Structure formats: structure tokens, C-alpha cells
């Protein structure tokens, strides 16, 4: 190998390295942030009584349900 060929290959390798580093630096970053969800629910005994009443009514209307 002669000296000019070595310089050319070194320059090409250096250009390739710079291009690879430049391309790698431009990769996109995706971040996902989920805030905590607070759910306030108040179940009352009245709700349970209503559901029991509706169930009793359904059983009276459809005795073969179960």
C-alpha cells in the first residue's frame, strides 16, 4: 500500500464514524407517563337493598330462572 491510499481509507473511515455517530445521536425517544387515577366510590347499604329487591322481583317473575 502506498501512503495516499492509506490516507484516503483513514479519511473514509473517519467520515463513516462521524456519520454513524451523527445518525445515532438523532434517534427518537418516546416516553410514556401515566398519572395515577383516583376513583372515589361510596357504596351505600341502600344500593345493596335495592339490588336485593330487584333480584327478588326477578325471581318472582321468572321462577325457573335458577
Sine and cosine of phi, psi and omega as CSV:
sin_phi,cos_phi,sin_psi,cos_psi,sin_omega,cos_omega
0.00,0.00,0.61,-0.79,0.06,-1.00
-0.99,-0.13,0.24,-0.97,-0.08,-1.00
-0.90,0.43,-0.65,0.76,0.03,-1.00
-0.88,0.47,-0.58,0.81,0.02,-1.00
-0.92,0.38,-0.60,0.80,0.02,-1.00
-0.91,0.41,-0.67,0.74,0.03,-1.00
-0.90,0.44,-0.66,0.75,-0.01,-1.00
-0.90,0.43,-0.70,0.72,0.00,-1.00
-0.92,0.39,-0.61,0.79,0.03,-1.00
-0.91,0.42,-0.68,0.74,0.03,-1.00
-0.90,0.44,-0.69,0.72,0.01,-1.00
-0.90,0.44,-0.64,0.77,0.02,-1.00
-0.91,0.41,-0.65,0.76,0.02,-1.00
-0.91,0.41,-0.68,0.73,0.04,-1.00
-0.89,0.45,-0.67,0.74,0.04,-1.00
-0.89,0.46,-0.65,0.76,0.03,-1.00
-0.90,0.43,-0.70,0.71,0.03,-1.00
-0.89,0.45,-0.66,0.75,0.03,-1.00
-0.90,0.43,-0.65,0.76,0.01,-1.00
-0.91,0.41,-0.67,0.74,0.03,-1.00
-0.91,0.40,-0.64,0.77,0.02,-1.00
-0.91,0.42,-0.65,0.76,0.02,-1.00
-0.93,0.36,-0.64,0.77,0.01,-1.00
-0.92,0.40,-0.50,0.87,-0.01,-1.00
-0.96,0.27,-0.29,0.96,-0.06,-1.00
-0.99,-0.14,0.21,0.98,-0.01,-1.00
-0.93,0.36,0.68,-0.73,-0.03,-1.00
-0.95,0.30,0.49,-0.87,0.04,-1.00
-0.89,-0.46,0.78,-0.63,0.02,-1.00
-0.92,-0.39,0.81,-0.58,0.04,-1.00
-0.85,-0.52,0.68,-0.73,0.01,-1.00
-0.87,-0.50,0.83,-0.55,0.00,-1.00
-0.83,-0.56,0.81,-0.58,0.00,-1.00
-0.90,-0.43,0.86,-0.52,0.03,-1.00
-0.98,0.18,0.55,-0.83,0.02,-1.00
-0.90,0.43,0.60,-0.80,0.00,-1.00
-0.97,-0.26,0.77,-0.63,0.04,-1.00
-0.95,-0.32,0.81,-0.59,0.00,-1.00
-0.88,-0.47,0.84,-0.55,0.05,-1.00
-0.96,-0.28,0.86,-0.52,0.00,-1.00
-0.72,-0.69,0.71,-0.70,0.04,-1.00
-0.85,-0.52,0.93,-0.36,0.04,-1.00
-0.99,-0.13,0.76,-0.66,-0.11,-0.99
-0.95,-0.30,0.44,-0.90,0.06,-1.00
-0.89,0.46,-0.48,0.88,0.01,-1.00
-0.89,0.47,-0.60,0.80,0.02,-1.00
-0.89,0.45,-0.68,0.73,0.00,-1.00
-0.90,0.43,-0.65,0.76,0.02,-1.00
-0.89,0.45,-0.65,0.76,0.02,-1.00
-0.90,0.43,-0.68,0.74,0.02,-1.00
-0.90,0.43,-0.66,0.75,0.05,-1.00
-0.88,0.47,-0.64,0.77,0.01,-1.00
-0.90,0.43,-0.67,0.74,0.02,-1.00
-0.91,0.42,-0.60,0.80,0.03,-1.00
-0.92,0.39,-0.66,0.75,0.04,-1.00
-0.89,0.45,-0.66,0.75,0.03,-1.00
-0.89,0.45,-0.65,0.76,0.04,-1.00
-0.90,0.44,-0.65,0.76,0.02,-1.00
-0.92,0.40,-0.56,0.83,0.04,-1.00
-0.93,0.37,-0.64,0.77,-0.01,-1.00
-0.96,0.29,-0.55,0.84,-0.05,-1.00
-0.79,-0.61,0.99,0.12,-0.05,-1.00
-0.92,0.39,-0.36,0.93,-0.02,-1.00
-1.00,-0.08,0.30,0.95,-0.06,-1.00
-0.91,0.42,-0.63,0.78,0.01,-1.00
-0.93,-0.37,0.00,0.00,0.00,0.00
